[in-house]
């Protein structure tokens, strides 16, 4: 008896433990499955809730997040929401959701431009346009409150004549005998001449409609994209021609100069471009005056702005007027998570780091990883290093941590002669390189038969002239989203054209703003000219383009948001004195 009681209690608690994972809570929260690269901040931004609210429902999630983990996300009740979120459950269909929420398939597709029959699957979160559901609900309530006039259940009364039968009367009024008897139960005992019987209205025939499947509903919603004979583009950047920060102004001007070279290159191929240029200044007021211009509503694409405080009004304008918005520089603004018009060039850190980890593990399988703990580290790489070490632990890969100032003999002691050995400093500063490079070079010379690499950061491109020999000797790798080798044919051609047009060299910065302007201009203007207003449906083909400096690999942030650029290169200074760019695509 006691054993049965214990079993019952165990099953009861087991039921409680799994119910939040397997069931969709319709009012309080829904379930989100974490995808690669997502951070607590990006998830909160996606659903318009605070990170504190997510932590309350998921204690400990601020300390550890990993892809595939499920989080409870509260349905926001604090804002005037025009939408709610729904996690697709097993067996659910698009048609079923239209019935459940009283919205059309077209409304759901409009709210989720990234949703298709291919990715409509368990665990996907979608937006339900709640305002429409509320309107339908109110309309139904209003209709039910207005009671129709009382209507008789008999279309007429019939007096039975001699020799009439139940069958003949039902035939006369085109109703079934069962319907006639149901309206007149006394007929079960027989029919009598002269009696009055009720002739009911015939039961309407119910037309059985075939329920459409998801693919049929999505195909019915396919939007016809507009082909463009002329691409209308606007650039909104702080050129500060009337004064301002000179360095920033010079970079924006150089970006624009590179953009003009892209327009010229496209025009030589027959592409027609109308370009509008606006100086955004540095305040929201200056942006508002630009957005009031009538011609801006007719743009196909807008490039800019630079400052985070200006992005929100421009993003709202672009969404309202169905204009593509390319954000060239900022990686910290969160508008991309809820605006399908946005293409964000600079990858948010969590997504960038996730790509680096994946490429690293693909490139260096079974490596001996050694982190060099830098004393001068100011914490700027803390998130990268913590995430990297967590990913290694997730993959059951052991790693070592030693001081960056450790002498050569101690560094040699952590080598594994049977594996590739990769040293990763916890700081990307030039000071750290100056301190650790001599010791690492000594280790390489003392262990000629051991494979040793140095792995680091995008900013190392600015230190190349100072450490070029050491980079080659240490077979150095660094990750980056922007890279070009000035000896490559396309780079040589661009540099020559830039000098010819502007009689000057580009500013010595990383990345080169002239090349940024050319790459972005060429990529998007060519896409609009070639594929029209729905060019994002061709991203698989477009992502294979090879610009001069900027990598492009766009993926939707979610089903209702915009596109994030997730392109990452590895650049290798090989021991053979070659510069190699690993694309991974």
TIVEXFI-404268 format. One record per residue (C-alpha): x, y, z; residue number from 1; residue in three letters; chain. Coordinates in steps of 0.1 Angstrom, whole numbers, plus 5000, padded with zeros to 4 digits. Layout:
{pt {X Y Z} NUM ALA A} ...
REM end
This chain:
{pt {5000 5000 5000} 1 UNK A} {pt {5028 5024 5010} 2 UNK A} {pt {5046 5016 4977} 3 UNK A} {pt {5015 5024 4957} 4 UNK A} {pt {5011 5057 4976} 5 UNK A} {pt {5047 5066 4969} 6 UNK A} {pt {5043 5058 4932} 7 UNK A} {pt {5012 5081 4931} 8 UNK A} {pt {5031 5110 4947} 9 UNK A} {pt {5060 5105 4924} 10 UNK A} {pt {5038 5106 4893} 11 UNK A} {pt {5019 5136 4906} 12 UNK A} {pt {5052 5156 4910} 13 UNK A} {pt {5064 5143 4876} 14 UNK A} {pt {5033 5157 4860} 15 UNK A} {pt {5038 5191 4876} 16 UNK A} {pt {5074 5192 4864} 17 UNK A} {pt {5068 5187 4827} 18 UNK A} {pt {5035 5206 4822} 19 UNK A} {pt {5051 5240 4817} 20 UNK A} {pt {5073 5226 4789} 21 UNK A} {pt {5046 5207 4770} 22 UNK A} {pt {5017 5231 4773} 23 UNK A} {pt {5011 5266 4759} 24 UNK A} {pt {5000 5290 4786} 25 UNK A} {pt {4977 5313 4768} 26 UNK A} {pt {4976 5342 4793} 27 UNK A} {pt {5007 5345 4815} 28 UNK A} {pt {5036 5334 4793} 29 UNK A} {pt {5047 5315 4762} 30 UNK A} {pt {5078 5295 4755} 31 UNK A} {pt {5108 5306 4735} 32 UNK A} {pt {5136 5282 4724} 33 UNK A} {pt {5170 5300 4724} 34 UNK A} {pt {5187 5301 4690} 35 UNK A} {pt {5224 5304 4684} 36 UNK A} {pt {5237 5339 4692} 37 UNK A} {pt {5208 5351 4712} 38 UNK A} {pt {5214 5370 4744} 39 UNK A} {pt {5191 5378 4772} 40 UNK A} {pt {5190 5414 4759} 41 UNK A} {pt {5182 5404 4723} 42 UNK A} {pt {5154 5381 4735} 43 UNK A} {pt {5140 5408 4757} 44 UNK A} {pt {5142 5433 4728} 45 UNK A} {pt {5125 5408 4705} 46 UNK A} {pt {5094 5405 4728} 47 UNK A} {pt {5093 5441 4742} 48 UNK A} {pt {5098 5429 4777} 49 UNK A} {pt {5125 5436 4803} 50 UNK A} {pt {5153 5413 4811} 51 UNK A} {pt {5142 5414 4847} 52 UNK A} {pt {5108 5401 4838} 53 UNK A} {pt {5124 5371 4819} 54 UNK A} {pt {5147 5364 4849} 55 UNK A} {pt {5117 5363 4873} 56 UNK A} {pt {5101 5335 4852} 57 UNK A} {pt {5135 5318 4846} 58 UNK A} {pt {5156 5320 4877} 59 UNK A} {pt {5193 5317 4869} 60 UNK A} {pt {5190 5323 4832} 61 UNK A} {pt {5211 5355 4836} 62 UNK A} {pt {5241 5333 4845} 63 UNK A} {pt {5238 5307 4818} 64 UNK A} {pt {5221 5306 4784} 65 UNK A} {pt {5226 5280 4757} 66 UNK A} {pt {5210 5273 4723} 67 UNK A} {pt {5181 5249 4725} 68 UNK A} {pt {5172 5260 4761} 69 UNK A} {pt {5135 5269 4766} 70 UNK A} {pt {5126 5302 4784} 71 UNK A} {pt {5092 5314 4797} 72 UNK A} {pt {5085 5348 4782} 73 UNK A} {pt {5058 5369 4798} 74 UNK A} {pt {5030 5382 4776} 75 UNK A} {pt {5035 5420 4780} 76 UNK A} {pt {5005 5437 4796} 77 UNK A} {pt {5023 5470 4805} 78 UNK A} {pt {5023 5485 4770} 79 UNK A} {pt {4995 5491 4745} 80 UNK A} {pt {5002 5460 4726} 81 UNK A} {pt {4987 5456 4691} 82 UNK A} {pt {5000 5420 4691} 83 UNK A} {pt {5006 5389 4712} 84 UNK A} {pt {5030 5360 4708} 85 UNK A} {pt {5022 5324 4702} 86 UNK A} {pt {5045 5293 4703} 87 UNK A} {pt {5035 5268 4677} 88 UNK A} {pt {5025 5235 4693} 89 UNK A} {pt {5025 5199 4679} 90 UNK A} {pt {4996 5194 4655} 91 UNK A} {pt {4988 5231 4651} 92 UNK A} {pt {4982 5245 4616} 93 UNK A} {pt {4980 5280 4602} 94 UNK A} {pt {4943 5274 4595} 95 UNK A} {pt {4938 5263 4631} 96 UNK A} {pt {4954 5295 4644} 97 UNK A} {pt {4930 5316 4623} 98 UNK A} {pt {4901 5298 4640} 99 UNK A} {pt {4916 5300 4674} 100 UNK A} {pt {4925 5337 4673} 101 UNK A} {pt {4897 5348 4649} 102 UNK A} {pt {4922 5364 4625} 103 UNK A} {pt {4928 5357 4588} 104 UNK A} {pt {4958 5338 4574} 105 UNK A} {pt {4966 5370 4555} 106 UNK A} {pt {4968 5390 4588} 107 UNK A} {pt {4991 5364 4603} 108 UNK A} {pt {5013 5363 4572} 109 UNK A} {pt {5015 5401 4571} 110 UNK A} {pt {5026 5402 4608} 111 UNK A} {pt {5052 5375 4602} 112 UNK A} {pt {5069 5381 4569} 113 UNK A} {pt {5096 5355 4577} 114 UNK A} {pt {5070 5328 4582} 115 UNK A} {pt {5065 5301 4555} 116 UNK A} {pt {5052 5266 4551} 117 UNK A} {pt {5088 5254 4555} 118 UNK A} {pt {5094 5269 4589} 119 UNK A} {pt {5059 5266 4604} 120 UNK A} {pt {5070 5240 4630} 121 UNK A} {pt {5069 5232 4666} 122 UNK A} {pt {5087 5257 4688} 123 UNK A} {pt {5085 5286 4664} 124 UNK A} {pt {5072 5318 4679} 125 UNK A} {pt {5050 5340 4658} 126 UNK A} {pt {5031 5373 4662} 127 UNK A} {pt {4993 5372 4664} 128 UNK A} {pt {4979 5407 4655} 129 UNK A} {pt {4958 5410 4686} 130 UNK A} {pt {4940 5442 4678} 131 UNK A} {pt {4923 5424 4649} 132 UNK A} {pt {4913 5396 4672} 133 UNK A} {pt {4899 5421 4697} 134 UNK A} {pt {4879 5439 4670} 135 UNK A} {pt {4864 5406 4659} 136 UNK A} {pt {4856 5396 4695} 137 UNK A} {pt {4839 5430 4702} 138 UNK A} {pt {4820 5427 4669} 139 UNK A} {pt {4808 5391 4679} 140 UNK A} {pt {4797 5404 4713} 141 UNK A} {pt {4778 5433 4698} 142 UNK A} {pt {4760 5410 4674} 143 UNK A} {pt {4750 5385 4701} 144 UNK A} {pt {4737 5413 4723} 145 UNK A} {pt {4712 5424 4696} 146 UNK A} {pt {4686 5397 4697} 147 UNK A} {pt {4667 5390 4664} 148 UNK A} {pt {4629 5391 4663} 149 UNK A} {pt {4613 5358 4674} 150 UNK A} {pt {4607 5336 4644} 151 UNK A} {pt {4581 5308 4643} 152 UNK A} {pt {4595 5273 4639} 153 UNK A} {pt {4567 5265 4614} 154 UNK A} {pt {4566 5279 4579} 155 UNK A} {pt {4529 5272 4579} 156 UNK A} {pt {4501 5250 4594} 157 UNK A} {pt {4487 5222 4572} 158 UNK A} {pt {4453 5206 4576} 159 UNK A} {pt {4454 5169 4567} 160 UNK A} {pt {4432 5159 4539} 161 UNK A} {pt {4417 5125 4531} 162 UNK A} {pt {4442 5099 4519} 163 UNK A} {pt {4472 5121 4527} 164 UNK A} {pt {4501 5104 4544} 165 UNK A} {pt {4532 5115 4562} 166 UNK A} {pt {4552 5106 4531} 167 UNK A} {pt {4530 5126 4507} 168 UNK A} {pt {4529 5157 4529} 169 UNK A} {pt {4567 5156 4533} 170 UNK A} {pt {4571 5153 4496} 171 UNK A} {pt {4547 5182 4490} 172 UNK A} {pt {4568 5205 4512} 173 UNK A} {pt {4602 5191 4502} 174 UNK A} {pt {4612 5181 4537} 175 UNK A} {pt {4622 5148 4552} 176 UNK A} {pt {4597 5126 4570} 177 UNK A} {pt {4619 5126 4601} 178 UNK A} {pt {4617 5165 4601} 179 UNK A} {pt {4579 5164 4599} 180 UNK A} {pt {4576 5139 4627} 181 UNK A} {pt {4601 5158 4649} 182 UNK A} {pt {4579 5189 4645} 183 UNK A} {pt {4548 5169 4652} 184 UNK A} {pt {4555 5141 4677} 185 UNK A} {pt {4518 5130 4677} 186 UNK A} {pt {4523 5117 4642} 187 UNK A} {pt {4541 5087 4657} 188 UNK A} {pt {4506 5074 4667} 189 UNK A} {pt {4492 5079 4632} 190 UNK A} {pt {4479 5107 4610} 191 UNK A} {pt {4442 5119 4612} 192 UNK A} {pt {4421 5136 4586} 193 UNK A} {pt {4413 5173 4595} 194 UNK A} {pt {4441 5177 4621} 195 UNK A} {pt {4465 5206 4619} 196 UNK A} {pt {4502 5199 4617} 197 UNK A} {pt {4533 5221 4617} 198 UNK A} {pt {4553 5222 4585} 199 UNK A} {pt {4588 5230 4597} 200 UNK A} {pt {4614 5250 4577} 201 UNK A} {pt {4636 5226 4558} 202 UNK A} {pt {4670 5220 4574} 203 UNK A} {pt {4696 5239 4554} 204 UNK A} {pt {4722 5217 4537} 205 UNK A} {pt {4756 5222 4553} 206 UNK A} {pt {4783 5226 4527} 207 UNK A} {pt {4814 5207 4538} 208 UNK A} {pt {4844 5228 4530} 209 UNK A} {pt {4878 5213 4526} 210 UNK A} {pt {4902 5228 4551} 211 UNK A} {pt {4932 5243 4533} 212 UNK A} {pt {4966 5231 4543} 213 UNK A} {pt {4995 5254 4553} 214 UNK A} {pt {5012 5254 4520} 215 UNK A} {pt {4980 5264 4502} 216 UNK A} {pt {4974 5293 4526} 217 UNK A} {pt {5010 5306 4523} 218 UNK A} {pt {5009 5303 4485} 219 UNK A} {pt {4977 5323 4484} 220 UNK A} {pt {4995 5351 4503} 221 UNK A} {pt {5024 5354 4480} 222 UNK A} {pt {5030 5391 4473} 223 UNK A} {pt {5038 5402 4438} 224 UNK A} {pt {5071 5421 4440} 225 UNK A} {pt {5076 5453 4421} 226 UNK A} {pt {5102 5454 4394} 227 UNK A} {pt {5122 5487 4394} 228 UNK A} {pt {5132 5505 4363} 229 UNK A} {pt {5150 5531 4385} 230 UNK A} {pt {5161 5525 4420} 231 UNK A} {pt {5154 5555 4443} 232 UNK A} {pt {5179 5556 4472} 233 UNK A} {pt {5185 5581 4500} 234 UNK A} {pt {5216 5586 4522} 235 UNK A} {pt {5210 5602 4556} 236 UNK A} {pt {5243 5607 4574} 237 UNK A} {pt {5260 5634 4595} 238 UNK A} {pt {5283 5650 4570} 239 UNK A} {pt {5284 5681 4592} 240 UNK A} {pt {5292 5704 4564} 241 UNK A} {pt {5283 5734 4586} 242 UNK A} {pt {5307 5724 4614} 243 UNK A} {pt {5310 5695 4638} 244 UNK A} {pt {5334 5667 4646} 245 UNK A} {pt {5360 5667 4618} 246 UNK A} {pt {5371 5631 4621} 247 UNK A} {pt {5335 5618 4620} 248 UNK A} {pt {5326 5641 4592} 249 UNK A} {pt {5356 5630 4571} 250 UNK A} {pt {5347 5593 4576} 251 UNK A} {pt {5311 5600 4565} 252 UNK A} {pt {5322 5619 4534} 253 UNK A} {pt {5346 5590 4525} 254 UNK A} {pt {5317 5565 4529} 255 UNK A} {pt {5296 5587 4506} 256 UNK A} {pt {5325 5589 4481} 257 UNK A} {pt {5328 5551 4480} 258 UNK A} {pt {5290 5549 4476} 259 UNK A} {pt {5292 5572 4445} 260 UNK A} {pt {5317 5549 4430} 261 UNK A} {pt {5293 5520 4434} 262 UNK A} {pt {5265 5540 4417} 263 UNK A} {pt {5289 5548 4388} 264 UNK A} {pt {5298 5511 4385} 265 UNK A} {pt {5262 5501 4384} 266 UNK A} {pt {5253 5528 4359} 267 UNK A} {pt {5280 5514 4336} 268 UNK A} {pt {5260 5481 4336} 269 UNK A} {pt {5228 5498 4327} 270 UNK A} {pt {5213 5502 4362} 271 UNK A} {pt {5194 5534 4368} 272 UNK A} {pt {5197 5550 4402} 273 UNK A} {pt {5182 5583 4416} 274 UNK A} {pt {5202 5593 4446} 275 UNK A} {pt {5191 5617 4473} 276 UNK A} {pt {5215 5629 4500} 277 UNK A} {pt {5207 5645 4533} 278 UNK A} {pt {5229 5658 4561} 279 UNK A} {pt {5213 5644 4593} 280 UNK A} {pt {5232 5666 4618} 281 UNK A} {pt {5235 5651 4652} 282 UNK A} {pt {5200 5656 4668} 283 UNK A} {pt {5165 5642 4665} 284 UNK A} {pt {5152 5676 4654} 285 UNK A} {pt {5174 5676 4623} 286 UNK A} {pt {5162 5641 4614} 287 UNK A} {pt {5125 5651 4618} 288 UNK A} {pt {5128 5679 4593} 289 UNK A} {pt {5143 5654 4567} 290 UNK A} {pt {5115 5629 4574} 291 UNK A} {pt {5089 5656 4565} 292 UNK A} {pt {5101 5658 4530} 293 UNK A} {pt {5075 5644 4506} 294 UNK A} {pt {5101 5628 4482} 295 UNK A} {pt {5115 5606 4510} 296 UNK A} {pt {5082 5586 4510} 297 UNK A} {pt {5090 5574 4474} 298 UNK A} {pt {5124 5559 4482} 299 UNK A} {pt {5131 5522 4478} 300 UNK A} {pt {5159 5522 4502} 301 UNK A} {pt {5175 5545 4528} 302 UNK A} {pt {5211 5542 4541} 303 UNK A} {pt {5217 5556 4576} 304 UNK A} {pt {5215 5572 4601} 305 UNK A} {pt {5247 5570 4622} 306 UNK A} {pt {5235 5579 4657} 307 UNK A} {pt {5214 5556 4678} 308 UNK A} {pt {5189 5583 4689} 309 UNK A} {pt {5181 5590 4652} 310 UNK A} {pt {5176 5554 4642} 311 UNK A} {pt {5141 5549 4658} 312 UNK A} {pt {5123 5577 4640} 313 UNK A} {pt {5139 5567 4607} 314 UNK A} {pt {5131 5530 4613} 315 UNK A} {pt {5094 5539 4620} 316 UNK A} {pt {5092 5560 4589} 317 UNK A} {pt {5107 5532 4568} 318 UNK A} {pt {5083 5506 4582} 319 UNK A} {pt {5053 5529 4577} 320 UNK A} {pt {5062 5536 4540} 321 UNK A} {pt {5075 5501 4532} 322 UNK A} {pt {5110 5513 4525} 323 UNK A} {pt {5142 5491 4531} 324 UNK A} {pt {5164 5507 4557} 325 UNK A} {pt {5201 5498 4558} 326 UNK A} {pt {5218 5507 4591} 327 UNK A} {pt {5255 5509 4582} 328 UNK A} {pt {5273 5514 4615} 329 UNK A} {pt {5254 5508 4648} 330 UNK A} {pt {5253 5473 4662} 331 UNK A} {pt {5236 5483 4696} 332 UNK A} {pt {5202 5496 4685} 333 UNK A} {pt {5174 5470 4689} 334 UNK A} {pt {5150 5482 4662} 335 UNK A} {pt {5159 5452 4640} 336 UNK A} {pt {5142 5428 4663} 337 UNK A} {pt {5107 5443 4656} 338 UNK A} {pt {5110 5460 4622} 339 UNK A} {pt {5110 5438 4590} 340 UNK A} {pt {5123 5468 4569} 341 UNK A} {pt {5157 5469 4586} 342 UNK A} {pt {5190 5454 4574} 343 UNK A} {pt {5217 5458 4601} 344 UNK A} {pt {5252 5456 4588} 345 UNK A} {pt {5272 5455 4620} 346 UNK A} {pt {5265 5423 4638} 347 UNK A} {pt {5253 5425 4675} 348 UNK A} {pt {5281 5411 4697} 349 UNK A} {pt {5262 5380 4709} 350 UNK A} {pt {5255 5369 4673} 351 UNK A} {pt {5290 5378 4661} 352 UNK A} {pt {5307 5358 4690} 353 UNK A} {pt {5284 5328 4683} 354 UNK A} {pt {5296 5327 4647} 355 UNK A} {pt {5332 5329 4658} 356 UNK A} {pt {5329 5300 4682} 357 UNK A} {pt {5312 5279 4655} 358 UNK A} {pt {5338 5286 4629} 359 UNK A} {pt {5367 5281 4654} 360 UNK A} {pt {5355 5246 4663} 361 UNK A} {pt {5350 5238 4627} 362 UNK A} {pt {5385 5250 4618} 363 UNK A} {pt {5404 5237 4648} 364 UNK A} {pt {5390 5203 4658} 365 UNK A} {pt {5406 5186 4688} 366 UNK A} {pt {5429 5216 4694} 367 UNK A} {pt {5448 5223 4726} 368 UNK A} {pt {5433 5258 4736} 369 UNK A} {pt {5453 5280 4759} 370 UNK A} {pt {5439 5314 4771} 371 UNK A} {pt {5465 5340 4780} 372 UNK A} {pt {5450 5360 4809} 373 UNK A} {pt {5461 5396 4803} 374 UNK A} {pt {5468 5418 4833} 375 UNK A} {pt {5460 5449 4813} 376 UNK A} {pt {5426 5436 4803} 377 UNK A} {pt {5399 5463 4809} 378 UNK A} {pt {5370 5438 4805} 379 UNK A} {pt {5362 5446 4768} 380 UNK A} {pt {5367 5410 4759} 381 UNK A} {pt {5351 5395 4790} 382 UNK A} {pt {5318 5385 4773} 383 UNK A} {pt {5337 5370 4743} 384 UNK A} {pt {5360 5350 4765} 385 UNK A} {pt {5333 5338 4789} 386 UNK A} {pt {5311 5327 4760} 387 UNK A} {pt {5341 5310 4743} 388 UNK A} {pt {5350 5290 4774} 389 UNK A} {pt {5314 5280 4780} 390 UNK A} {pt {5311 5268 4744} 391 UNK A} {pt {5342 5247 4748} 392 UNK A} {pt {5328 5232 4780} 393 UNK A} {pt {5295 5225 4762} 394 UNK A} {pt {5315 5206 4736} 395 UNK A} {pt {5335 5187 4763} 396 UNK A} {pt {5367 5204 4751} 397 UNK A} {pt {5393 5211 4778} 398 UNK A} {pt {5413 5243 4778} 399 UNK A} {pt {5440 5259 4799} 400 UNK A} {pt {5444 5294 4813} 401 UNK A} {pt {5479 5309 4820} 402 UNK A} {pt {5491 5345 4826} 403 UNK A} {pt {5499 5364 4795} 404 UNK A} {pt {5532 5375 4812} 405 UNK A} {pt {5542 5339 4818} 406 UNK A} {pt {5578 5332 4807} 407 UNK A} {pt {5586 5310 4777} 408 UNK A} {pt {5594 5278 4797} 409 UNK A} {pt {5560 5279 4815} 410 UNK A} {pt {5542 5285 4782} 411 UNK A} {pt {5561 5255 4766} 412 UNK A} {pt {5549 5234 4795} 413 UNK A} {pt {5513 5237 4785} 414 UNK A} {pt {5519 5226 4749} 415 UNK A} {pt {5506 5193 4735} 416 UNK A} {pt {5530 5181 4708} 417 UNK A} {pt {5503 5157 4694} 418 UNK A} {pt {5478 5185 4688} 419 UNK A} {pt {5474 5220 4673} 420 UNK A} {pt {5481 5245 4701} 421 UNK A} {pt {5462 5278 4700} 422 UNK A} {pt {5470 5307 4723} 423 UNK A} {pt {5441 5332 4728} 424 UNK A} {pt {5448 5365 4747} 425 UNK A} {pt {5419 5377 4768} 426 UNK A} {pt {5426 5413 4756} 427 UNK A} {pt {5429 5426 4721} 428 UNK A} {pt {5451 5456 4731} 429 UNK A} {pt {5484 5464 4715} 430 UNK A} {pt {5499 5465 4750} 431 UNK A} {pt {5490 5428 4755} 432 UNK A} {pt {5506 5419 4721} 433 UNK A} {pt {5538 5438 4730} 434 UNK A} {pt {5540 5418 4763} 435 UNK A} {pt {5533 5383 4751} 436 UNK A} {pt {5546 5381 4715} 437 UNK A} {pt {5583 5379 4723} 438 UNK A} {pt {5577 5350 4747} 439 UNK A} {pt {5555 5332 4722} 440 UNK A} {pt {5581 5336 4694} 441 UNK A} {pt {5607 5321 4717} 442 UNK A} {pt {5583 5291 4723} 443 UNK A} {pt {5579 5286 4686} 444 UNK A} {pt {5616 5286 4679} 445 UNK A} {pt {5622 5262 4708} 446 UNK A} {pt {5595 5238 4696} 447 UNK A} {pt {5599 5237 4658} 448 UNK A} {pt {5580 5204 4654} 449 UNK A} {pt {5549 5215 4674} 450 UNK A} {pt {5520 5232 4656} 451 UNK A} {pt {5514 5266 4673} 452 UNK A} {pt {5489 5293 4664} 453 UNK A} {pt {5479 5327 4679} 454 UNK A} {pt {5442 5336 4677} 455 UNK A} {pt {5428 5371 4682} 456 UNK A} {pt {5407 5401 4673} 457 UNK A} {pt {5396 5424 4645} 458 UNK A} {pt {5415 5454 4659} 459 UNK A} {pt {5448 5435 4653} 460 UNK A} {pt {5445 5447 4617} 461 UNK A} {pt {5455 5482 4629} 462 UNK A} {pt {5487 5467 4646} 463 UNK A} {pt {5498 5448 4615} 464 UNK A} {pt {5527 5471 4606} 465 UNK A} {pt {5541 5469 4642} 466 UNK A} {pt {5539 5431 4645} 467 UNK A} {pt {5539 5417 4609} 468 UNK A} {pt {5569 5394 4614} 469 UNK A} {pt {5556 5380 4647} 470 UNK A} {pt {5522 5374 4632} 471 UNK A} {pt {5537 5353 4604} 472 UNK A} {pt {5560 5335 4627} 473 UNK A} {pt {5531 5326 4651} 474 UNK A} {pt {5508 5315 4622} 475 UNK A} {pt {5483 5341 4635} 476 UNK A} {pt {5445 5341 4630} 477 UNK A} {pt {5420 5368 4638} 478 UNK A} {pt {5383 5370 4632} 479 UNK A} {pt {5366 5400 4615} 480 UNK A} {pt {5335 5410 4596} 481 UNK A} {pt {5355 5435 4575} 482 UNK A} {pt {5387 5426 4557} 483 UNK A} {pt {5405 5433 4525} 484 UNK A} {pt {5440 5426 4512} 485 UNK A} {pt {5452 5457 4493} 486 UNK A} {pt {5470 5433 4469} 487 UNK A} {pt {5438 5416 4457} 488 UNK A} {pt {5427 5426 4422} 489 UNK A} {pt {5393 5441 4433} 490 UNK A} {pt {5410 5461 4461} 491 UNK A} {pt {5437 5474 4437} 492 UNK A} {pt {5410 5485 4412} 493 UNK A} {pt {5390 5503 4438} 494 UNK A} {pt {5420 5521 4453} 495 UNK A} {pt {5430 5532 4419} 496 UNK A} {pt {5395 5545 4410} 497 UNK A} {pt {5392 5563 4444} 498 UNK A} {pt {5425 5581 4438} 499 UNK A} {pt {5415 5590 4402} 500 UNK A} {pt {5381 5604 4413} 501 UNK A} {pt {5391 5623 4445} 502 UNK A} {pt {5429 5629 4441} 503 UNK A} {pt {5436 5615 4476} 504 UNK A} {pt {5440 5583 4495} 505 UNK A} {pt {5414 5569 4520} 506 UNK A} {pt {5418 5576 4557} 507 UNK A} {pt {5441 5551 4574} 508 UNK A} {pt {5414 5535 4595} 509 UNK A} {pt {5399 5500 4601} 510 UNK A} {pt {5376 5494 4583} 511 UNK A} {pt {5381 5516 4552} 512 UNK A} {pt {5350 5538 4550} 513 UNK A} {pt {5353 5543 4513} 514 UNK A} {pt {5352 5505 4508} 515 UNK A} {pt {5322 5503 4532} 516 UNK A} {pt {5303 5528 4511} 517 UNK A} {pt {5311 5510 4479} 518 UNK A} {pt {5302 5475 4492} 519 UNK A} {pt {5269 5485 4508} 520 UNK A} {pt {5258 5507 4478} 521 UNK A} {pt {5267 5480 4452} 522 UNK A} {pt {5251 5451 4472} 523 UNK A} {pt {5217 5467 4479} 524 UNK A} {pt {5213 5489 4447} 525 UNK A} {pt {5222 5459 4426} 526 UNK A} {pt {5198 5437 4445} 527 UNK A} {pt {5169 5461 4441} 528 UNK A} {pt {5176 5465 4404} 529 UNK A} {pt {5180 5428 4398} 530 UNK A} {pt {5152 5414 4420} 531 UNK A} {pt {5129 5443 4428} 532 UNK A} {pt {5113 5452 4461} 533 UNK A} {pt {5112 5416 4473} 534 UNK A} {pt {5150 5410 4469} 535 UNK A} {pt {5152 5396 4504} 536 UNK A} {pt {5137 5364 4490} 537 UNK A} {pt {5168 5359 4470} 538 UNK A} {pt {5193 5363 4499} 539 UNK A} {pt {5206 5328 4494} 540 UNK A} {pt {5220 5339 4461} 541 UNK A} {pt {5229 5374 4472} 542 UNK A} {pt {5249 5362 4503} 543 UNK A} {pt {5274 5345 4479} 544 UNK A} {pt {5285 5379 4465} 545 UNK A} {pt {5321 5388 4472} 546 UNK A} {pt {5325 5425 4480} 547 UNK A} {pt {5358 5443 4484} 548 UNK A} {pt {5359 5445 4522} 549 UNK A} {pt {5324 5439 4538} 550 UNK A} {pt {5310 5404 4543} 551 UNK A} {pt {5273 5399 4538} 552 UNK A} {pt {5253 5370 4553} 553 UNK A} {pt {5218 5382 4562} 554 UNK A} {pt {5194 5362 4583} 555 UNK A} {pt {5161 5373 4599} 556 UNK A} {pt {5162 5381 4636} 557 UNK A} {pt {5128 5364 4640} 558 UNK A} {pt {5096 5359 4620} 559 UNK A} {pt {5085 5395 4623} 560 UNK A} {pt {5118 5414 4625} 561 UNK A} {pt {5145 5425 4602} 562 UNK A} {pt {5178 5411 4590} 563 UNK A} {pt {5211 5408 4609} 564 UNK A} {pt {5244 5405 4590} 565 UNK A} {pt {5262 5374 4605} 566 UNK A} {pt {5292 5373 4582} 567 UNK A} {pt {5325 5364 4598} 568 UNK A} {pt {5359 5358 4582} 569 UNK A} {pt {5391 5343 4597} 570 UNK A} {pt {5423 5359 4584} 571 UNK A} {pt {5455 5339 4587} 572 UNK A} {pt {5491 5352 4585} 573 UNK A} {pt {5506 5318 4575} 574 UNK A} {pt {5541 5307 4582} 575 UNK A} {pt {5546 5306 4544} 576 UNK A} {pt {5542 5344 4545} 577 UNK A} {pt {5507 5343 4529} 578 UNK A} {pt {5476 5362 4538} 579 UNK A} {pt {5446 5338 4537} 580 UNK A} {pt {5410 5347 4542} 581 UNK A} {pt {5387 5318 4553} 582 UNK A} {pt {5351 5324 4542} 583 UNK A} {pt {5335 5293 4557} 584 UNK A} {pt {5305 5296 4533} 585 UNK A} 
REM end
